[in-house]
Amino acid sequence: MRGRLLLVAIGAAFGSDERFAGRVAELRSFVAAEGHGDVPMGEPLGKWVASVRRAARGGKLDPEKRRTYAEAGGTFAPLEGRWDAAVDLLRGFVKREGHAAVPRNHTEGGVFLAAWLRGARRSAAAGTLEPARAAALEALGVALRRKEDLREQNFDKYLAALAAYAAEARVKDAPRDATHDGLDVGRWLAGQRAKHAAGSLDAGRRAKLEAAGFSPSPARATKPSVWDLEAPDIPASGAARSAWFRTQVEDQPTTLGQWYDTCVGHGAKFPFRPRQSQVSWRDDQVYHIMCILERKLALGESKFSALQIGANDGKDAFYDALVYARRHYGDVDVRATLVEPTLHNFDKLKAHYGASETVGQIVEYVNGAVCDSCCAPDGTTQIFHPRWSLLEEWEQKARENPDKHPKAFQTPDGSWRQRWLYELNSLDRNNLKTHFKNDGDVESTTISCLPASRLGDDHDYVMIDVEGFDFEVLASLDLAKQRPLVINFESKIMEAQRPDALWRAATFCNDAGYHVLRGRANYICVRGDAPDVALRDVVAKTLA
């Protein structure tokens, strides 16, 4: 309902191009007279400015109108670029009311002072607010939460729980599965040691660990790489194998709705509603991303970054999640990197995202494979995929012969039911043999291959779907440095065809201090040392 009201408001405010141009002319006159673009909300022009700002935040403002509005002196946030004026308004509020707790949606002098103050608090929490400005706000009684303070408080909380565990258990160290007061102190300690090994543990935190009696790098035999570990005896049959894997990891909550409700609580303003009545396993991605965004808001963090390796043509739940996030989490800067190896699907991916005003400008595209162990010295590798002309022929036959294929296009969006065959692109030819028996039906293409480090190390969410080669891609991530909150990788093909690889993938996450959960056709690794604001509550137990 809120989205519908927003669209109606925007439409009424913008009207025709002539009306928009008229409002721009009024704004230009106001800016010339007052020296700023903060039109009081009590005036019709002020309400129009507010509607333009809402449209811009939701990605619904036409680029040309955005440019025209900005050239006229329009701003996209209250008191933008007017710090001194904003502080004067806040000072007046404090003098009159006796406190700095500005109510939500409060206006001062016709200007949304509350919205400006929320932005200042987010900047302080993100560590981007200048110290002098932060001090000025605190002098007026504004309570700020700085990002570094929140992180240090979280570190101290886990360290105190770890020390309490050691004292009660009468031990000098903590095994990986150690917990105290609901906190996974063993995994947290493993995470700190992984950071120390990578050279990224802060010196002050190392000193705190040592002062509490915990070495950041305890002496022990060198642990073999997950590649070198001997896999256990995994049952050969499908049913027995599936049952065996269920004993190794915890199932995620029974329904995705339960996952979401547990994660964000019942106070969520925009509960997600899947497009289909029957939720598919791929919709897990939407709930994972919503959980992380709720965590961001709870911590006062303003940036979210997602990485999808194996993005295919972009018509999936990952795309839906980004659209939903942009529309309902305007306070968070949402960004995404999309990796797709085959040029055939890569072009479709860019076209699909590029047609969206909501998410078209927030994504970065990468055409290539991500697999440190697969790249040739010249930075290339071979990828195997169906012969595209064969799939196009099958689809055309189904379209021309509806009597023979009556259900071929009975899908929610009317697309070909077998469209998923275009997604079968793998670095291992054997992963396509189940669906394509003839050698001529599978082709190979030389593509670029890049190390995972090229994709950055600041992603909050990582989705991997590379048709059975997921372990090799996952193992390319340096989880001592790259510490996403959630890693979601497809497990169905590995469980059926490469069970050793699935076991190694789960072990890799576990050894890096992640909880490992089993989904419908995927595994979810949730970072074990994340603050217990949202994500921690979804985990009932850890991989032994």
C-alpha positions in Angstrom: 0.0 0.0 0.0 2.8 2.4 0.9 4.4 1.8 -2.6 1.0 2.5 -4.3 0.5 5.7 -2.3 4.1 6.8 -3.2 3.4 6.3 -6.9 0.1 8.2 -6.8 1.8 11.1 -4.9 4.7 11.2 -7.4 2.3 11.1 -10.4 0.2 13.9 -9.0 3.2 16.0 -8.1 4.9 15.7 -11.5 1.9 15.7 -13.8 2.9 16.8 -17.3 6.3 17.9 -18.5 4.9 21.5 -18.6 3.9 21.3 -14.9 7.2 19.9 -13.9 9.0 22.7 -15.8 6.7 25.2 -14.0 7.7 23.9 -10.6 11.4 24.0 -11.6 11.0 27.7 -12.5 9.4 28.4 -9.1 12.3 26.5 -7.4 14.9 28.5 -9.4 13.3 31.7 -8.2 13.2 30.5 -4.6 16.8 29.5 -4.7 17.8 32.9 -6.2 16.0 34.7 -3.4 16.9 32.5 -0.4 20.3 31.0 -1.5 19.2 27.4 -0.9 16.7 24.8 -2.0 15.0 24.0 1.3 11.5 25.2 0.5 9.2 25.1 3.7 7.0 22.1 3.7 3.9 24.2 4.4 4.1 25.6 0.9 2.9 23.8 -2.3 6.4 24.1 -3.8 7.9 22.5 -0.6 5.5 19.5 -0.9 6.6 19.2 -4.6 10.3 19.2 -3.6 9.6 16.5 -1.0 7.9 14.3 -3.7 10.9 14.7 -6.0 13.3 13.7 -3.2 11.2 10.6 -2.5 11.2 9.7 -6.2 15.0 10.0 -6.3 15.5 7.8 -3.2 13.3 5.1 -4.8 15.0 5.2 -8.1 11.9 6.5 -9.9 13.1 10.0 -10.9 13.7 10.3 -14.7 17.4 11.1 -15.2 16.7 14.2 -17.3 14.3 15.5 -14.7 16.8 14.8 -12.0 19.4 16.8 -13.9 17.0 19.7 -14.5 15.9 19.7 -10.8 19.6 19.8 -9.6 20.6 22.6 -12.0 17.7 24.7 -10.6 19.3 24.4 -7.2 17.2 21.5 -5.9 18.7 19.2 -3.3 17.9 15.6 -2.5 18.0 15.7 1.2 16.8 18.4 3.8 19.5 21.0 4.6 21.9 19.4 2.1 25.2 21.4 2.1 23.8 23.7 4.8 25.5 22.4 8.0 25.6 25.7 9.9 21.9 26.5 9.1 21.0 22.9 10.3 22.9 23.3 13.5 21.2 26.6 14.2 17.8 25.0 13.7 18.8 22.2 16.1 20.1 24.7 18.6 16.8 26.5 18.5 14.9 23.2 19.0 17.1 22.3 22.0 16.7 25.8 23.6 12.9 25.6 23.3 12.3 21.9 24.2 15.2 21.4 26.6 16.5 18.2 24.8 17.9 17.0 21.5 15.5 14.1 20.9 13.9 15.5 17.7 10.7 13.6 17.0 10.4 11.6 13.8 9.1 13.7 10.8 9.5 16.9 12.9 10.0 20.1 10.9 11.7 23.2 12.2 11.0 26.4 10.3 9.3 24.3 7.6 12.4 22.1 7.1 12.6 18.4 7.9 15.1 18.7 10.8 14.5 15.1 11.9 15.5 13.7 8.5 18.7 15.8 8.5 19.6 14.6 12.0 19.1 10.9 11.0 21.5 11.4 8.1 24.1 13.0 10.5 23.7 10.0 12.8 24.2 7.5 10.0 27.3 9.4 8.9 28.7 9.2 12.4 27.9 5.5 12.7 29.6 4.9 9.3 32.7 6.9 10.4 32.3 9.6 7.7 31.2 12.5 9.9 34.0 15.0 10.5 35.1 15.0 14.2 34.4 18.7 14.7 30.9 18.3 13.4 30.3 15.2 15.6 31.6 17.2 18.6 29.2 20.0 17.8 26.2 17.7 17.8 27.2 16.0 21.0 27.6 19.4 22.6 23.9 20.0 21.9 23.0 16.7 23.5 22.8 14.4 20.5 23.8 10.9 21.2 25.9 9.5 18.4 27.0 5.9 17.8 30.3 5.7 16.0 31.0 2.7 13.9 34.3 2.0 15.5 32.7 2.3 19.0 30.0 -0.3 18.0 32.6 -2.7 16.7 34.8 -2.3 19.8 31.8 -2.8 22.1 31.0 -6.0 20.2 34.6 -7.2 20.5 34.6 -6.5 24.3 31.3 -8.3 24.7 32.6 -11.5 23.1 35.9 -11.3 24.9 34.2 -11.0 28.3 32.0 -14.0 27.4 35.0 -16.0 26.3 36.8 -15.2 29.5 33.7 -16.3 31.5 33.5 -19.5 29.6 37.2 -20.3 30.2 36.8 -19.5 33.9 33.7 -21.7 34.4 35.2 -24.6 32.3 38.6 -24.2 34.0 40.4 -24.1 30.6 42.9 -21.8 29.0 41.4 -22.0 25.5 38.1 -22.5 23.8 37.1 -25.2 21.3 35.3 -24.1 18.1 31.9 -25.2 19.5 32.2 -23.3 22.8 29.3 -21.1 23.8 28.5 -18.8 26.7 25.2 -17.0 27.3 24.1 -17.7 23.8 27.3 -16.3 22.2 29.5 -18.6 20.1 32.7 -17.6 21.7 34.7 -20.5 20.2 33.9 -19.5 16.6 34.5 -15.9 17.5 38.0 -16.7 18.8 38.6 -18.7 15.6 37.6 -15.7 13.6 40.0 -13.4 15.5 42.9 -15.9 15.0 42.1 -16.0 11.3 42.4 -12.3 11.1 45.6 -12.3 13.0 47.0 -14.9 10.6 46.1 -12.6 7.7 47.7 -9.6 9.4 44.4 -7.8 9.7 43.8 -8.0 13.5 44.1 -4.6 15.2 47.0 -4.3 17.5 44.8 -3.0 20.3 42.5 -6.0 20.0 45.5 -8.4 19.9 46.7 -6.8 23.2 43.2 -7.3 24.7 43.2 -11.0 23.8 46.7 -11.6 25.2 45.8 -9.7 28.4 42.8 -12.0 28.8 45.1 -15.0 28.5 44.3 -16.0 24.9 47.0 -16.2 22.3 46.0 -14.9 18.8 48.2 -17.6 17.3 48.4 -20.6 19.6 51.2 -23.1 18.9 49.8 -26.2 17.1 50.7 -28.4 14.2 50.1 -26.8 10.8 46.6 -27.7 9.7 46.4 -29.2 6.2 44.6 -27.3 3.5 40.9 -28.3 3.0 42.1 -29.5 -0.5 44.4 -32.1 1.2 42.0 -33.4 3.8 40.8 -37.0 3.3 37.1 -37.0 3.0 35.1 -39.3 5.2 33.2 -42.3 3.9 30.1 -40.8 2.3 27.2 -43.2 1.3 27.0 -44.0 -2.4 23.2 -44.0 -2.8 21.3 -40.8 -3.2 18.8 -41.2 -0.3 21.5 -42.4 2.2 23.9 -39.7 1.1 21.3 -37.0 1.5 20.5 -38.3 5.0 24.2 -38.4 5.9 24.7 -34.8 4.9 21.7 -33.8 7.0 23.5 -35.2 10.0 26.5 -32.9 9.3 24.7 -29.5 9.3 21.7 -27.8 10.7 18.6 -27.3 8.6 17.5 -23.8 8.1 14.0 -22.9 9.6 11.2 -24.9 8.0 9.7 -22.1 6.0 11.3 -19.0 4.5 8.7 -16.9 6.3 9.9 -18.4 9.6 13.5 -17.5 8.6 12.5 -13.9 8.0 10.3 -13.5 11.1 13.1 -15.0 13.3 15.7 -12.7 11.7 13.9 -9.4 11.8 11.3 -9.9 14.4 7.6 -8.9 14.1 8.4 -5.2 13.8 9.5 -5.3 10.2 7.8 -2.5 8.2 7.8 -4.3 4.9 7.4 -8.0 5.2 8.4 -9.7 1.9 5.6 -11.3 -0.1 6.9 -13.8 -2.8 5.4 -13.4 -6.2 4.5 -17.1 -6.4 2.2 -18.9 -3.9 4.7 -21.8 -3.8 8.0 -20.4 -2.6 10.9 -21.9 -4.4 14.3 -22.6 -2.8 15.8 -19.7 -4.9 13.7 -17.2 -2.9 16.0 -17.9 0.1 18.2 -15.2 -1.4 15.5 -12.6 -0.9 15.2 -13.4 2.8 18.9 -13.5 3.4 19.3 -10.1 2.0 16.4 -8.7 3.9 17.9 -10.0 7.1 21.2 -8.3 6.4 19.5 -5.0 5.6 17.5 -5.1 8.9 20.8 -5.7 10.7 22.3 -2.7 8.9 19.5 -0.5 10.1 19.8 -1.8 13.6 23.5 -1.0 13.7 23.1 2.4 12.0 25.2 1.2 9.0 24.5 2.8 5.6 26.1 0.6 3.0 25.2 -2.9 1.7 27.2 -4.8 -1.0 26.2 -8.1 -2.6 28.2 -10.4 -4.9 26.6 -12.9 -7.3 28.9 -15.4 -9.0 26.9 -17.1 -11.7 24.3 -14.4 -12.4 23.1 -16.0 -15.6 20.5 -13.7 -17.3 19.6 -11.9 -14.1 16.0 -13.1 -14.0 16.1 -14.5 -10.6 15.3 -13.9 -6.9 18.6 -12.0 -6.5 17.3 -9.4 -8.9 14.0 -9.3 -7.0 15.8 -8.8 -3.7 17.8 -5.9 -5.0 14.7 -4.2 -6.4 12.9 -4.7 -3.1 15.8 -3.4 -1.1 16.1 -0.3 -3.2 12.4 0.5 -2.8 12.0 -0.2 0.9 15.4 0.4 2.4 16.2 3.9 1.1 18.4 4.6 4.1 20.9 2.0 2.9 23.2 2.5 -0.1 22.7 -0.8 -2.0 25.4 -2.0 -4.4 26.0 -5.3 -6.3 28.6 -7.0 -8.4 27.3 -9.5 -10.9 29.6 -12.2 -12.4 28.6 -14.2 -15.5 31.1 -16.2 -17.5 29.3 -16.9 -20.8 28.9 -13.9 -23.2 25.5 -15.3 -24.3 24.0 -14.9 -20.9 26.1 -11.9 -20.0 24.5 -9.8 -22.7 21.1 -10.8 -21.5 22.1 -10.0 -17.9 23.1 -6.5 -18.8 20.0 -5.9 -20.8 17.7 -7.1 -18.0 19.3 -5.0 -15.3 19.9 -2.0 -17.7 16.1 -1.8 -18.4 15.4 -1.2 -14.7 15.5 2.3 -13.4 15.5 0.9 -9.9 18.6 -1.2 -10.0 20.2 -0.5 -13.3 22.6 2.1 -11.9 23.8 0.2 -8.8 25.4 -2.8 -10.3 28.9 -3.6 -11.7 29.2 -6.3 -14.4 32.0 -8.8 -14.7 32.3 -11.1 -17.7 34.5 -14.1 -16.7 35.0 -17.0 -14.4 36.1 -16.6 -10.7 38.2 -19.6 -9.7 41.8 -19.3 -8.4 42.5 -22.9 -9.1 41.1 -23.0 -12.6 42.8 -20.1 -14.3 45.5 -20.8 -16.9 48.7 -18.7 -16.8 47.3 -16.5 -19.6 44.2 -15.6 -17.4 41.7 -17.8 -19.3 39.8 -21.0 -18.8 37.3 -23.2 -20.6 33.6 -23.2 -19.8 31.2 -25.8 -21.1 27.6 -25.0 -22.0 24.7 -26.3 -24.1 24.7 -25.5 -27.8 22.6 -22.4 -27.8 21.1 -23.1 -31.2 19.8 -26.4 -29.8 18.0 -24.8 -26.9 16.5 -22.2 -29.2 15.3 -25.0 -31.5 13.7 -26.8 -28.6 11.9 -23.7 -27.4 10.7 -22.8 -30.9 9.3 -26.4 -31.4 7.4 -26.1 -28.1 6.0 -22.8 -29.1 4.9 -24.1 -32.6 3.4 -27.3 -31.3 1.3 -26.4 -28.2 -0.7 -29.7 -28.6 2.4 -31.7 -28.0 3.8 -29.4 -25.3 0.7 -28.0 -23.5 2.5 -27.0 -20.3 5.7 -25.6 -21.9 4.8 -22.0 -21.1 2.6 -22.5 -18.1 4.9 -20.4 -15.8 4.2 -17.3 -13.7 5.7 -15.0 -16.3 4.8 -17.0 -19.4 8.4 -18.0 -20.2 9.5 -21.4 -21.4 9.4 -23.9 -18.7 12.9 -25.3 -19.7 14.5 -21.9 -19.7 16.7 -23.1 -16.8 18.7 -25.1 -19.4 20.4 -21.9 -20.4 21.9 -21.8 -16.9 23.8 -25.0 -17.3 27.3 -23.5 -17.7 30.1 -25.3 -15.9 33.8 -25.6 -15.8 33.3 -29.4 -15.7 31.9 -31.0 -18.8 30.6 -33.9 -16.8 28.1 -31.7 -15.0 26.1 -31.4 -18.3 26.0 -35.1 -19.2 22.8 -35.7 -17.2 20.8 -33.5 -19.6 22.9 -33.7 -22.8 23.9 -37.2 -23.9 25.3 -36.4 -27.3 28.8 -34.8 -27.3 27.7 -32.4 -30.1 25.1 -30.9 -27.8 27.7 -29.5 -25.5 30.2 -26.8 -26.6 33.2 -25.1 -24.9 34.2 -21.5 -25.0 37.4 -19.8 -23.9 36.7 -17.1 -21.3 38.6 -14.8 -19.1 39.4 -16.1 -15.6 40.2 -13.8 -12.6 41.1 -14.4 -9.0 38.5 -13.7 -6.3 40.6 -11.0 -4.8 39.8 -8.8 -7.9 36.2 -8.6 -6.7 37.0 -6.7 -3.5 36.6 -7.8 0.1 33.7 -5.6 1.4 30.7 -7.7 0.3 28.1 -8.4 3.0 26.4 -11.2 0.9 27.9 -13.7 -1.5 25.8 -15.9 -3.8 27.5 -18.7 -5.7 25.7 -20.8 -8.3 28.1 -22.3 -10.9 26.7 -25.7 -11.7 28.7 -28.1 -9.5 31.9 -26.1 -9.4 30.8 -24.2 -6.3 33.5 -25.5 -4.0 36.4 -24.4 -6.2 34.8 -20.9 -6.4 34.1 -20.8 -2.6 37.7 -21.9 -1.8 39.0 -19.0 -3.9 37.6 -16.6 -1.3 40.1 -15.5 1.4 37.7 -15.8 4.4 40.4 -14.5 6.7 40.2 -11.2 4.8 36.8 -11.3 3.0 34.3 -11.7 5.8 30.8 -11.6 4.3 27.9 -12.0 6.7 26.3 -14.7 4.6 27.6 -17.0 1.9 24.9 -18.9 -0.1 26.1 -21.6 -2.5 24.3 -24.3 -4.5 24.7 -27.8 -3.2 22.3 -29.9 -5.2 24.7 -30.9 -8.0 27.6 -31.4 -5.7 25.6 -33.7 -3.4 24.5 -35.8 -6.4 27.8 -35.9 -8.4 30.6 -34.6 -6.3 29.8 -35.3 -2.6 33.5 -34.9 -1.6 33.4 -31.4 -2.9 30.3 -30.6 -0.9 31.9 -31.9 2.2 35.0 -29.8 1.6 32.9 -26.7 0.9 31.1 -27.1 4.3 34.4 -27.8 6.0 35.9 -24.7 4.4 33.2 -22.5 5.8 33.2 -24.2 9.2 37.0 -23.8 9.6 36.7 -20.1 8.8 34.3 -19.6 11.7 31.0 -19.8 9.9 27.8 -21.6 10.9 26.7 -24.0 8.1 23.0 -24.4 7.4 21.3 -26.7 4.9 18.7 -25.2 2.6 16.5 -26.9 0.0 19.1 -27.1 -2.7 21.8 -24.9 -1.3 24.0 -24.4 1.8 24.1 -21.2 3.8 27.2 -20.1 5.7 26.4 -17.5 8.4 29.4 -15.7 9.9 29.8 -16.9 13.5 31.3 -13.7 14.9 28.6 -11.4 13.6 26.9 -9.2 16.3 23.7 -10.9 17.6 21.3 -8.2 16.2 19.6 -10.2 13.4 21.4 -13.1 11.8 22.6 -14.9 14.9 19.1 -16.0 16.0 18.5 -18.1 12.9 21.3 -20.6 13.9 20.3 -23.3 16.4 23.6 -25.4 16.4 26.8 -25.5 14.5 28.7 -28.0 12.4 30.6 -30.4 14.7 
